[in-house]
Amino acid sequence: MTNAQESMMIESMKNIWGGEGMVYRYGDVDKENERHGTMVAVHEQWAPLVHGWLDDVRKWGRYTGVQLVGNKIRKGEAETLDIISCYSPAVGSVQYDLQEAKLIKNETLKELSGHAEDNNTDGTEKITCPWQALREDLGDVIKKEESEHVTIITIGDMNFTWNEASRRANGKENKLEGTAKVRSKDWKLWAKVNMKMVNVLSDLMEEVVPTFYRVNSQDVKT
């Protein structure tokens, strides 16, 4: 979105919902030809609770978060909530290809400099998949915040099985089979490890139905 579009959108949000005291954060990609990002906004009623923001460590606009600190004290600490808005580009999209190229370039540079094992989870695995990079980066954020006893809510569009080619194939490329099913399992494992969420539907289902159930909770998460 352009700067003009962003200003118009914010003004509309304030008029329709948030009030003049609404605060927001838009995590944009730096380069003009890569316009893409995520946003969180807080209604003016809750704006005083905003304590800080969480930004994409790679500055790719994949996630943006707000930290709210309440007045209630629990176990000697003020209750803190992180709300993180996420977006993962679909396979075949411009953003996916741009991120993939950057990751491959980064790995190549590390190999040339003799630091191929830096920043990889197990010291050997290369990260050249944009979704894997997002899982690693967002997972690190979640683990850090949880270690500080922060409650975390993630929202957004992960596109964890969507293939951009489906737009041209009437959805035929979007079945839970082949590569899409492998990608789905990767996201399910990440959700289980980092968000304590498990899929409530059978893995044998062919259509994409990303419904999750939070472990040790009565809430249904989608």
N, C-alpha and C positions, 0 to 999 in steps of 0.2 A: 504494500500500500504506500502511496506517495505521502509526503508530509501534509499536503492539502487534504487528502482523504482522511488521514489520521485525525487532523483537527476537526473536520466535519463530524466524524464518528464520535469523538470524545464529547463534542458539544451536544450531539443528539443523546448520548448516553446520560449526560448530566441532566438534560431537560426531561427526559422520559423516565429515568430511574434513579440515578445516583445523587442528584443535587449538586449545587455549586461546590460543596466541600468534598466531592468525590475525589479519591486519589487512585492512580493507576500506574502500571508499569508495562511498557511495550518492549519486548525483547526482539529487536530488529537485527537483521544481518547488515553488516557495515556497508558492503558494496552496493551501489545503486542498481546494478544489473542482476542482483540476487535478492530482490525484495521478498521478504518472507519473515514471519515471526509469530510469537505467541504473546498473549496479554492476560493480565489479571487486573480487575478493578474492584475497589472497595467503596460501598455506599458511605455517604458522609456521616451517617449515624455511627458507623464502626471505624471511621478513619482514625480517631484517636488511639485505637488499639494497634495500629500499624507500627511495628518495631523495626522492620527491615525488609529487604528484597532478596530473592535468590535468582541469579542470572546464569544463563548457559555458559559453562566454563570455556567452551570453544567459540563463543560469540556467534553461534549459528542460528539463533532464534528457535531452538528446539523446545525449550522450556523456560518458563518465567514463573517465579513464585513470590508470594507475600507471606510474611511472618506476623501473626497477630498474637499479642500478649494480653491476656485477660487480667481481671482483678482478683479472681478466685485463686487461693493458695492451696496447693495440694502437695503434701509431703515436703513442706518448707519451700516450695518453688511456685512461682506464678504459672498458671496453665498457659501453654504456648501451642499454637496451631500454625502449621504451614499448609498453604493451599498452592499447589503447583499445577499450572496449565501447561500441557504438553502437546507437541505435534511431531509425528514421525512421517516423513515424506514417503509416498507410495513408490514401489519399484517402477521404474520406467519414467518417473517424473523428472522435471528439470532439477529440482532440489536434490533428489536422491542421487542423480548422476554427478552433480557438483560436489556433494559431500563425499561420494565414493572416490572421486578424483583427488580430493584433498587428502583423504586417508591413505590412498595408495602412494601419493607423493611423499607424505610424512614417513611412511614405512620405508620407502626407497632412500630418503635422506638419512634415516637412522642406520640403514644398512651400510651406506657409503661412509658414514661417520664412525661406524663400529659400535653403535649403541642400539642394535636391533632389538634388544630385550627390554629396553626402557619402556615404561608405561604400559606393559602388557600384563595381564592378570597373573599368568603362571610363569612368566619369564620366557616363554617360547612362542606363544600364540600371537600371530599378527592380527591386527584389527583393521580390516579393509572394508567391512560392511557397515554402512551408516546405522542400521538398526542395532547391530552389536555395540557400536560406539555409544549410541544413546543409552542402551541398557547398562553399559559399564559406567557411564558418567552419571546418569540419573540414579543408578544403584548406589554409587558412592555418596551422593547427596543424601539419599534416604537413610543410609546407614549412619552417616555422621549426625544427622538431625535426631535420629532415634536414640543414639548414644547419649544425647543431651536431654532425653526425656521429652522430646517434642512429638506431638501428634501430627500425622501427615495425611493429607488428602491429595491424590493426584487425579486430575481430570483432563480430558482432551481426546484427541483422535490419534491412535497409535498406528492405524493402517497395517496391522500385523499380519494380515493375509492378502490384502488388496494388491492387485496387479494392475497398473495403469492400462495395460493392454485390454483389460476387460471393457473399457469404454468402447473399444473397436470390435469386441467379440461378443457383445450382448451378455457379458458376465461369465462367459464360458471359462475364462482364465482364472476365475475367482472361486473355484471349488476347493474344498479341503482335500487335495490330493497332490502328490508329487512335491514340488518345491514349496507350494503354499502350505502344505501340511507340515513340512519340516519347519518352516518359519513359525507356524502356529505353535508348535511344541516348544520352540525356543522362547517365545513370549510367555507361554504358560509357565514354563520353568522359572523365568524371571519374576513373574507375578507371584508365584508361590514362595520364592526365596525372599524377595524384597518387600512384598506387600502382604504376605501370608494369605494369598488368595488362590483358590482352586476353581477349575471349571466345573460347573454343576451339570453340564451336558456331556453325553458320550462322545469320545474322540472319534467314533465311527460315523458320526453324522457328516454328510457330505457338504452341506451348506454352512456358510460362516455365521455362527451365532455366538459371539463373544460375551457370554454371560458368566459372571464370576460370583462366588460366594466367599465371604471373608471368614477365615478360620476363627473359631471361638467367638463368633458374632451371629446375631440373628438377622443382620442386615443383608439384603441382596444387593450386590454391586454389579453394575454393567459397564 
